[in-house]
């Protein structure tokens, strides 16, 4: 078994470690114990994750003399709403969680985002630990302190920056993911190479088809992605500049998620992958990058068996103008101007608001 890799996120008093390795869930009690002022934690998870991983986590806590109570929420993106946030906060108050206590978010990006936001607003801020159980959460949403819920107006529009105290990414739990969920998470892995590390993207082209079954390769991919994100977050914690690059593909992806009702028609990582393909196509159409770049992105998504075009999303989509209107709710919008993460080439992304809406509509139309 490969030793765990630790990526440190150096944010002064809010610094924390992200530990990536096999078997971390079974050792979670020993990892969390040093954070505790008293031997008890509140765990929040969802129904799907609870069936697989809640008991092993509670057994690991119990082995270190740590008591735990658990709240099990419904699974799915629809859980990131006001009602479930309220239910979570009220339950934490019922558990008499104090500011010196720790809340554990056990699950994918939905649980991590919602529980992190609940921790941010509970008693004006309590500590929380992320135990991400999906590839997407391990490489992206569990790291960096972005927490929040969705609105009918758009995705992640209500939230706060609230850094975790520890992240435990057990790569073994990824074996329980469906092929679709694993590939959706891979959309975020590929994003890191596309936005700022051409060598990593080249490594993925050679090795990514093996990630599902090779723990060593999987650990490297997760650790490299986390290290890239940690570096960007450290330099730009509250997204005033460079951190916006992490949204490559997301302006398109979030609009598509809204258009599909945050349903199983389109998972977040699938929207990101399609969004990355669209961002490179838009960049090439604007003369910003060589045409070989979007072709390379498309070829890799095809190599992985992933959707890369709007036409591959089940059901009907709104027209191009409605999709562009949904993009207007993106958090990067400034003074009403759409801002996209575009690219000069693979591994060389940048943020721009100089996008002609007619060209954007043309790219969307052709992607159908």
C-alpha positions as CSV (number, residue, x, y, z in Angstrom):
1,X,0.0,0.0,0.0
2,X,1.3,3.4,-1.0
3,X,1.9,5.9,1.9
4,X,-0.6,8.8,2.1
5,X,0.4,12.0,0.4
6,X,-0.2,15.3,2.4
7,X,-0.8,18.6,0.6
8,X,-0.6,21.5,3.0
9,X,-2.8,24.6,2.4
10,X,-0.8,27.4,4.0
11,X,-3.5,30.0,5.0
12,X,-2.0,31.3,8.2
13,X,-4.4,30.6,11.2
14,X,-6.7,28.8,8.7
15,X,-4.0,26.5,7.4
16,X,-4.9,22.8,7.0
17,X,-3.7,19.5,5.5
18,X,-5.3,17.5,2.7
19,X,-4.4,13.8,3.2
20,X,-4.7,11.6,0.1
21,X,-4.3,7.8,0.3
22,X,-5.7,4.3,0.6
23,X,-7.5,3.3,3.9
24,X,-7.8,6.8,5.4
25,X,-11.5,6.2,6.3
26,X,-10.6,3.3,8.6
27,X,-8.0,5.6,10.3
28,X,-10.3,8.7,10.4
29,X,-10.7,8.6,14.2
30,X,-6.9,8.9,14.8
31,X,-6.7,11.7,12.1
32,X,-9.6,13.7,13.6
33,X,-8.9,13.2,17.3
34,X,-6.1,15.9,17.6
35,X,-8.6,18.5,16.4
36,X,-11.1,17.8,19.2
37,X,-11.6,19.7,22.4
38,X,-14.0,16.9,23.6
39,X,-14.5,13.4,22.2
40,X,-17.6,13.9,20.0
41,X,-18.4,14.9,16.5
42,X,-21.5,15.5,14.4
43,X,-21.5,13.7,11.0
44,X,-23.7,14.8,8.1
45,X,-24.0,12.6,5.0
46,X,-26.5,11.6,2.4
47,X,-28.5,8.4,2.0
48,X,-26.3,6.8,-0.7
49,X,-23.0,7.5,1.1
50,X,-24.5,6.5,4.5
51,X,-25.3,3.0,3.2
52,X,-21.7,2.5,2.2
53,X,-19.4,4.5,4.4
54,X,-21.2,5.8,7.5
55,X,-20.7,2.8,9.7
56,X,-16.9,2.4,8.8
57,X,-16.4,6.1,9.7
58,X,-18.3,5.8,13.0
59,X,-16.4,2.6,13.8
60,X,-13.1,4.4,13.2
61,X,-14.2,7.3,15.5
62,X,-15.4,4.9,18.2
63,X,-12.0,3.1,18.1
64,X,-10.5,6.4,19.3
65,X,-13.2,6.9,21.9
66,X,-15.0,9.5,19.9
67,X,-18.8,9.6,20.1
68,X,-20.8,10.6,17.0
69,X,-24.3,11.3,15.9
70,X,-25.3,11.4,12.2
71,X,-27.8,13.2,10.0
72,X,-28.6,11.5,6.7
73,X,-29.9,13.9,4.0
74,X,-31.4,13.0,0.6
75,X,-28.8,12.3,-2.1
76,X,-28.5,14.5,-5.2
77,X,-27.8,18.1,-6.4
78,X,-31.4,19.0,-5.4
79,X,-30.3,18.8,-1.7
80,X,-28.3,22.0,-2.0
81,X,-31.2,24.2,-1.1
82,X,-32.5,26.4,1.7
83,X,-34.8,23.7,3.1
84,X,-32.0,21.1,3.6
85,X,-29.6,23.8,4.8
86,X,-32.1,24.8,7.4
87,X,-32.7,21.2,8.4
88,X,-28.9,20.7,8.7
89,X,-28.4,23.8,10.9
90,X,-31.4,23.0,13.2
91,X,-30.1,19.4,13.6
92,X,-26.6,20.7,14.5
93,X,-28.2,23.0,17.1
94,X,-30.2,20.1,18.5
95,X,-26.9,18.2,18.9
96,X,-25.6,21.2,20.9
97,X,-22.6,21.6,18.6
98,X,-20.4,24.3,20.1
99,X,-17.9,26.6,18.4
100,X,-15.0,24.4,19.6
101,X,-16.6,21.3,18.2
102,X,-16.1,19.7,14.8
103,X,-18.7,18.8,12.1
104,X,-17.8,16.1,9.6
105,X,-19.0,16.3,6.1
106,X,-19.0,12.7,4.7
107,X,-20.0,12.7,1.0
108,X,-19.5,14.2,-2.4
109,X,-19.6,17.8,-3.5
110,X,-23.2,18.4,-2.5
111,X,-22.7,17.4,1.1
112,X,-19.4,19.1,1.4
113,X,-20.8,22.4,0.0
114,X,-23.9,22.3,2.1
115,X,-22.3,21.2,5.4
116,X,-19.4,23.6,5.0
117,X,-21.9,26.4,4.6
118,X,-23.9,25.2,7.6
119,X,-20.6,25.2,9.6
120,X,-19.8,28.7,8.4
121,X,-23.1,30.2,9.7
122,X,-23.6,28.1,12.8
123,X,-22.7,30.2,15.8
124,X,-20.9,32.4,13.3
125,X,-18.5,29.7,12.4
126,X,-17.6,26.2,13.7
127,X,-14.8,23.9,12.4
128,X,-15.5,21.1,10.0
129,X,-13.7,18.2,8.4
130,X,-14.2,17.1,4.8
131,X,-14.2,13.4,4.1
132,X,-14.9,13.5,0.4
133,X,-16.3,10.2,-1.1
134,X,-16.3,11.1,-4.8
135,X,-13.5,11.8,-7.2
136,X,-15.0,15.3,-8.0
137,X,-15.1,16.2,-4.3
138,X,-11.6,14.8,-3.6
139,X,-9.9,16.9,-6.4
140,X,-12.0,20.0,-6.2
141,X,-14.9,20.9,-4.0
142,X,-13.4,19.6,-0.6
143,X,-10.4,21.9,-1.0
144,X,-10.4,25.7,-0.9
145,X,-13.2,26.7,1.4
146,X,-15.9,27.4,-1.1
147,X,-19.2,26.5,0.5
148,X,-22.8,27.1,-0.5
149,X,-26.2,26.1,-1.9
150,X,-28.0,26.7,-5.1
151,X,-30.8,29.1,-5.9
152,X,-33.5,28.9,-8.5
153,X,-31.6,31.8,-10.1
154,X,-28.4,29.7,-10.4
155,X,-25.8,27.4,-9.0
156,X,-23.7,28.2,-5.8
157,X,-25.1,31.8,-5.6
158,X,-25.6,31.6,-1.9
159,X,-22.6,30.7,0.2
160,X,-19.4,31.7,2.1
161,X,-15.7,31.1,2.2
162,X,-15.1,28.8,5.1
163,X,-11.9,26.6,5.1
164,X,-12.1,23.1,6.5
165,X,-9.7,22.1,9.4
166,X,-8.7,18.8,7.6
167,X,-9.5,16.9,4.4
168,X,-9.3,13.1,4.3
169,X,-9.4,11.8,0.8
170,X,-9.5,8.0,0.9
171,X,-8.9,6.8,-2.7
172,X,-10.2,3.4,-1.9
173,X,-13.8,4.7,-1.5
174,X,-13.7,5.7,-5.1
175,X,-14.0,1.9,-5.9
176,X,-17.7,2.2,-4.8
177,X,-18.5,4.8,-7.5
178,X,-20.5,4.0,-10.6
179,X,-18.6,4.4,-13.9
180,X,-20.7,7.5,-14.6
181,X,-19.9,9.2,-11.3
182,X,-16.2,8.4,-11.6
183,X,-16.0,9.9,-15.1
184,X,-18.0,12.9,-13.9
185,X,-15.3,13.5,-11.3
186,X,-12.6,13.0,-13.9
187,X,-14.0,16.1,-15.7
188,X,-12.5,18.2,-12.9
189,X,-9.2,16.3,-13.0
190,X,-8.8,17.0,-16.7
191,X,-9.6,20.7,-16.0
192,X,-6.4,21.1,-14.0
193,X,-4.2,20.1,-16.9
194,X,-6.2,22.2,-19.3
195,X,-6.1,25.4,-17.2
196,X,-2.4,25.4,-16.2
197,X,-0.3,22.3,-16.6
198,X,0.1,20.9,-20.1
199,X,2.5,18.3,-18.9
200,X,-0.1,16.9,-16.5
201,X,-2.7,16.8,-19.3
202,X,-0.2,14.9,-21.4
203,X,0.3,12.4,-18.4
204,X,-3.5,12.1,-18.3
205,X,-3.7,11.3,-22.0
206,X,-1.3,8.4,-21.3
207,X,-2.6,7.2,-18.0
208,X,-6.2,8.4,-17.3
209,X,-7.9,5.3,-18.8
210,X,-6.1,3.2,-16.1
211,X,-7.1,5.4,-13.1
212,X,-10.2,3.4,-12.3
213,X,-8.2,0.3,-11.5
214,X,-4.7,1.5,-10.6
215,X,-4.6,2.9,-7.0
216,X,-1.1,4.4,-7.5
217,X,-2.0,6.3,-10.6
218,X,-5.3,7.4,-9.0
219,X,-3.4,8.7,-5.9
220,X,-1.0,10.7,-8.2
221,X,-3.9,12.2,-10.2
222,X,-5.8,13.3,-7.0
223,X,-2.7,14.6,-5.2
224,X,-1.5,16.5,-8.2
225,X,-4.9,18.1,-8.7
226,X,-5.2,19.0,-5.1
227,X,-1.6,20.5,-5.1
228,X,-2.6,22.7,-8.1
229,X,-5.7,23.9,-6.4
230,X,-4.0,24.5,-3.1
231,X,-1.4,26.7,-4.8
232,X,-4.0,28.8,-6.5
233,X,-6.2,29.1,-3.4
234,X,-3.2,30.1,-1.3
235,X,-2.4,32.9,-3.8
236,X,-6.0,34.0,-4.2
237,X,-8.3,32.7,-1.5
238,X,-11.4,34.7,-2.2
239,X,-11.2,34.6,-6.0
240,X,-10.1,38.2,-6.8
241,X,-8.0,37.1,-9.7
242,X,-6.2,33.8,-10.4
243,X,-8.6,31.6,-8.6
244,X,-11.2,32.3,-11.3
245,X,-9.2,30.0,-13.6
246,X,-10.5,27.1,-11.6
247,X,-13.8,27.9,-13.2
248,X,-12.7,26.7,-16.6
249,X,-15.8,25.1,-18.2
250,X,-18.0,26.2,-15.3
251,X,-19.7,29.2,-17.0
252,X,-21.1,26.8,-19.6
253,X,-21.5,23.9,-17.1
254,X,-23.4,25.8,-14.5
255,X,-25.8,27.2,-17.1
256,X,-26.4,23.7,-18.4
257,X,-27.0,22.4,-14.9
258,X,-29.6,25.1,-14.4
259,X,-31.2,24.3,-17.8
260,X,-31.5,20.6,-16.8
261,X,-33.0,21.4,-13.4
262,X,-30.0,20.2,-11.4
263,X,-31.2,16.7,-12.2
264,X,-29.6,13.4,-13.1
265,X,-29.8,14.5,-16.7
266,X,-26.4,16.2,-16.2
267,X,-24.0,15.7,-13.3
268,X,-21.8,18.6,-12.4
269,X,-18.6,17.0,-13.7
270,X,-20.3,16.2,-16.9
271,X,-21.3,19.8,-17.3
272,X,-17.7,20.9,-16.6
273,X,-16.3,18.5,-19.2
274,X,-18.7,19.7,-21.9
275,X,-18.0,23.3,-20.7
276,X,-14.2,22.8,-21.2
277,X,-14.8,21.5,-24.7
278,X,-17.0,24.6,-25.4
279,X,-14.5,27.0,-23.9
280,X,-11.7,25.7,-26.1
281,X,-13.9,25.7,-29.2
282,X,-14.9,29.3,-28.4
283,X,-11.2,30.2,-27.9
284,X,-10.3,28.8,-31.3
285,X,-13.3,30.4,-33.0
286,X,-12.1,33.8,-31.6
287,X,-8.6,33.1,-32.9
288,X,-7.1,32.9,-29.4
289,X,-5.8,29.3,-29.7
290,X,-4.9,26.8,-32.5
291,X,-7.7,24.6,-33.7
292,X,-5.6,21.6,-32.7
293,X,-6.3,22.5,-29.0
294,X,-10.1,21.9,-29.0
295,X,-9.6,18.9,-31.2
296,X,-7.2,17.5,-28.6
297,X,-9.6,18.2,-25.7
298,X,-12.5,16.5,-27.6
299,X,-10.3,13.5,-28.5
300,X,-9.4,13.0,-24.8
301,X,-13.0,13.2,-23.6
302,X,-13.9,10.7,-26.3
303,X,-11.0,8.5,-25.2
304,X,-12.5,8.5,-21.7
305,X,-16.0,7.7,-22.9
306,X,-17.3,11.1,-21.8
307,X,-19.9,13.5,-23.3
308,X,-18.3,16.5,-25.0
309,X,-21.2,18.2,-26.9
310,X,-24.6,19.6,-26.0
311,X,-26.2,17.1,-28.3
312,X,-25.2,14.3,-25.9
313,X,-27.2,15.7,-23.0
314,X,-30.5,13.8,-22.7
315,X,-33.7,15.7,-23.4
316,X,-34.3,19.1,-24.9
317,X,-32.3,22.1,-23.9
318,X,-33.4,25.8,-23.9
319,X,-32.5,27.8,-27.0
320,X,-29.1,29.5,-27.3
321,X,-30.3,32.9,-26.0
322,X,-31.8,31.3,-22.9
323,X,-28.5,29.4,-22.2
324,X,-26.6,32.7,-22.5
325,X,-29.1,34.4,-20.2
326,X,-28.4,31.6,-17.6
327,X,-24.7,32.3,-18.0
328,X,-25.5,35.8,-16.9
329,X,-26.0,34.5,-13.4
330,X,-22.4,33.3,-13.2
331,X,-20.5,34.6,-10.2
332,X,-17.7,35.9,-12.5
333,X,-20.1,38.5,-14.1
334,X,-18.9,42.1,-13.5
335,X,-21.1,45.1,-14.5
336,X,-23.3,42.7,-16.4
337,X,-20.5,41.5,-18.7
338,X,-20.1,37.8,-19.1
339,X,-16.6,36.6,-18.2
340,X,-15.3,33.3,-19.5
341,X,-12.2,31.3,-18.8
342,X,-10.7,30.9,-22.3
343,X,-7.4,29.4,-23.4
344,X,-4.4,30.2,-25.6
345,X,-3.6,26.5,-25.6
346,X,-3.7,23.4,-23.4
347,X,-2.3,24.4,-20.0
348,X,-2.6,28.1,-20.7
349,X,-6.0,29.5,-19.6
350,X,-7.0,33.1,-18.9
351,X,-10.1,35.1,-18.0
352,X,-11.8,37.4,-20.5
353,X,-14.9,39.5,-20.9
354,X,-14.3,40.2,-24.6
355,X,-16.6,37.6,-26.0
356,X,-18.9,38.4,-28.9
357,X,-22.3,37.0,-28.0
358,X,-23.0,36.3,-31.7
359,X,-19.8,34.1,-31.8
360,X,-20.9,32.5,-28.5
361,X,-24.3,31.7,-29.9
362,X,-22.7,30.2,-33.0
363,X,-20.5,27.9,-30.9
364,X,-23.6,26.8,-28.9
365,X,-25.6,26.2,-32.0
366,X,-22.9,24.0,-33.6
367,X,-22.5,22.0,-30.4
368,X,-26.1,20.9,-30.6
